[in-house]
Every structure is written in structure tokens, then in C-alpha cells.
Amino acid sequence: MAKTLHILSGGAAQGLVSRLQFDFESGNACALAGSFGAVGAMKDKLLAGAECDLLILSQKLIDELVAQGRADAATVRPVGLVKTGVALKANRDPVEIRSADDLKKLLAAAPAIYFPDPAKATAGIHFFKVLQSLGLADDPRKLRTFPNGATAMAELAKAPEMDAVGCTQVTEILITRGVHLTGLLPSPHELTTTYTAAVAKDAKEPELARALIDALTSAGNAQVRAECGFG
């Protein structure tokens, strides 16, 4: 029976893991079982006892889990930087976002705004603060929140409002059919997050977890990381 590598990961890394999955499973005679979502929710799953060999979360949360004895400090390795972007439905023309005023104009005109959990998702927490700073957080009728960025973008793709707007990390926008990246959050609202991998302390397959970290971070996969939105 093939071994199974259990992963708890931020949604930002889902596309990258998916791109590497076939070759990794074939080369290591194993299966990947990934749970992807808001980083806070993934941390909660780990603390609640979910089986986990490999963590791919924000650097901040990995540091916390190392301090709590939940992740192996010797295995911590950054996967890459992920910026936060703005998405439109696929058949809508791109909109330039060069300034905070451009962003406010786009969001104010949108009939609906799709984004991830403002309590547990990295991009959702940040973007809700952006909405507050722009004076656009007080109309719950147009705010559409979802457990993670991938779900938010999938719902944006299906949205009946043709001029709806979404915001999450660019990696989640790029892997979603039916939406496109129109630009990054502009200064002073930009957000870049370092995603980091580590072997879980209670890992049943620590060697496989280390091997996947090697694959995720290897120089040979630099182009794949770039295509998936990692800098």
C-alpha cells in the first residue's frame, strides 16, 4: 500500500502543490492528501489533532507553531513570496489600479466584493482593513466572504453581478477559471506574504515531508513557482 503524505496548507500553495503532485507521487510511490484553506483554519485543524506531516503556512504562523513545539524548526524553509491582488470576471476588460484612488473607485462601483474570511485568512484579514480605511466596509449587502481565497474566487467566477470584484492572493486568482488578475493592491494597501514549509512534529512520514519541501523549494522548480504566483 502506498504511503500517504498529509498536508495542511494555506490556499496560496494549492496550485503549486497540484503542479508538482503527479511527479512527486510517481517518484516517491506515495499519495498526497492535502487540506488547503485559510491559514488560521489550518492551524486550528492541526491544534485540534488533524493528521499532518507537512505544514505550508505564513511565516508568522510557522514561527508560532515552532515555538509551541508543533513544527520542526530544523525543517523550516521559505517557499516564496505571494502578493495580494484584485480579480475581475474573465469576460470583463482589465482595469488599471495604479493608486489607492483607482482601487477605491473600482470597489465603490462594484455591486459585490468577493474575498476570503476576514478573521482567519491572511488576505481576508488584510483586505477587510483596506475596505475600512477606504470607507467601504459598512455595506454588508455587497460584501461576500468565504472560508478561503480559492472558494471566494470560484464564487466570483459564478457571480451574477458582471461588475463584481474580488481580492485575494494572486496564487489563488491564477488557478481559478472564470476570473483574471487585473492588478495588485496598490500602495499603501499592498500585502506580500512569505509562505513557509515545515515538517509537523508529530509527522508519521517525516522523510516524505522533507522530500516534498525539497521539491517545492528547488531551483529546478523556480519557473513552476513563478507561474503559480510565487516570487
N, C-alpha and C positions, 0 to 999 in steps of 0.2 A: 504494500500500500504506500502511495506517495506521501511524503511528509507535507504538512500544511504550515505555511508561514502566516501568522495572524498579524494584521497591520491595523493600527489606529492612527488615522492621518487627517490633517486639515484638508478640506476640499481642494485647496490650491494645488496639491500634489497629485490629484486623481488622474489627470491627463498624462502626466509624466510616468506614473506607475503603470498605467494602461499601455503606454507605448513600449515599455520595457518588459511587460508581463510575459508574452509568448516566449521570447528568447530566454528569459530567466527561468521560467518553469521548465522549458525543454532542456536547458543546460544543467539544471540542478535537480531534475527529477522530483519536482515539488509542485504544490499548488499555492497560489496566493489567495488569501481571504482578507479582503480589505474592507474596512469601515471608514467612510470618508464623510466629513461634515465640519461643522463649526468647531474650532479648536477647543473651546471651552467645553463643548459637549463631549468631545473625545477624551479630554482629561477626566470629566465626570465618569465616563464609561470605565476608564482604567481604574479609578479610585473605587468604583462600585464592584470591581472584581472581574471585568471582562477579560477574556483570554487575549494576551498580547505579547508578541515577540518584538515588534518594531514600532516605534513611535516616529511620526513626522509631523511636527507641530511648530508653532512660532518659537523663536529662540527664547523668548521670555518664559513660556510655559515649560520648555525643556529644562531650562535652568531651575525652575521651581521643582520639577519632578526629580531632578538630580539631587537637589537639597533635601527633598523628602525621602530619598532612598528608593525612588520608584524607577529611576533610569540610570544606566551605567555610564558614569562620567567619562570613562576611558573610550567609549564608543561614539561620543558626540561629534557630529560633523555637519557643517552647514551644507545645505543642498543648493541654495541660491536665494536671490532677492526677487521679490514679487511686488510689482506696483499695483495700485488700485485704479481702476478705470471706469469709464462710463459707456454703457451699451445702449444701442437702439435696435429696433426690429430690423430684420435682414433687408426688407424691401424699402427701408427709409434711407434717404440720402444722408451721407455723413454730415455732421455739424462740427465746426471747429470750436475747440474750447481752449482759448489762449489765456483767459483770465478768470478771476472769480466772478466778474460781471457776466461773462459768457455762460458760466456754469449756472449762475442764478437765473438768468434769462431762460435757459433751456429747461431747468427744473420747474420754474414758476409756470411755464406754459404747458407742462406735461399734465395730462389728465390723470396719470397714475405713475407712481415711482416704485420700482421693484428693487428690493435689497435684502441681504441676509439678516438674521437675528441680531437686533441691536443690543442684546445682553451677552451673547456667548460667541458670536462670530467676529473675528478681527476686523474685517471690512465693515460689518454692520455696526459695530460699536463706534468706529471712526466716522462712518458716513452719517449716522444719526447726529453726531456732534456737528458735522458740517451743515446739515439741514438746520439745526438750531442756530448756528452762527449766521446763516443766511436768512433767518426768519421764516423758514418753510416747514417747520416741524409741527405746526399746530393744526394741521388739517388732516385728521386721521382717515378721512374719506379717500384720499389719494395715495396714502402710504400703504404699500403692500409688502409685508415682511414674511420671510420663510426661514426654515431651520438652517439653511446654508446657502452659499452663493450659487452652487450648481442648480439647486431647486428654484431659486429666485430667477435665474436666467432662463431655465426651461419654461417657467410660467410667463416670463416676459415674451418669449417666443410665441406662446399661445394667446397672449393678451388680446382682447377685442379692441383695446384702445391703440390705434395705429401710431399715435404720437407718444406712447408710453416710453419711459426712460428707466434704465436700470443702472445699478452701481454695485460692483464687487471687485474682487481681484482679477487681474487680466487673465490669469491662467484659467479661471472658470468661465470667462466670457469666450475665450478662444476655443474651448472644447464643446460649446453649445451650438447646435444647429438652430438657425432661425433668428440669431442675433449677431451683431457685429460690434467691434470695438470702435467707438468714434473718437476717443481721446482719453487722456489720463486726467485725474483730478489735478487742477492747476494750483500753483502757489497762491495762498498759503495753506491750501487744503490737501496737498498731496500726502500720500502714505505709501511707504515702501516697507515691506515686512521680510525679515530673514526667516526662511523656513529651514529647520534643522532636524536631522535624524539622530536617533539613539536607540540602542537596544534596551528593551524593558528589563528591569532587574529580575523579574520572575519568568523570563522568556524560556519556553521549552525548546525553542530552536534558535539559540543564540548565534550559531555559526551561519545558518541561513540568513539571519537578520544582518549580520556583518557583511555577508556577500552581497545582499541587496543594497546596503549602504554604499558599498564599493561601486556597484553598477550605477546607482543614482548620481554619484558624485564624480565618476570617472571622466578623464579628459576625452576619452573616446565618445562619450555621450554628450559632449558640450553642445553640439548642434541640436540634438534632440531637446535638451533643456531649453535652449533658446527658442525653438519652435513652439514649445509648450508654455512660453511666457516667463521663464526664469532668466534673471540677469546675473 
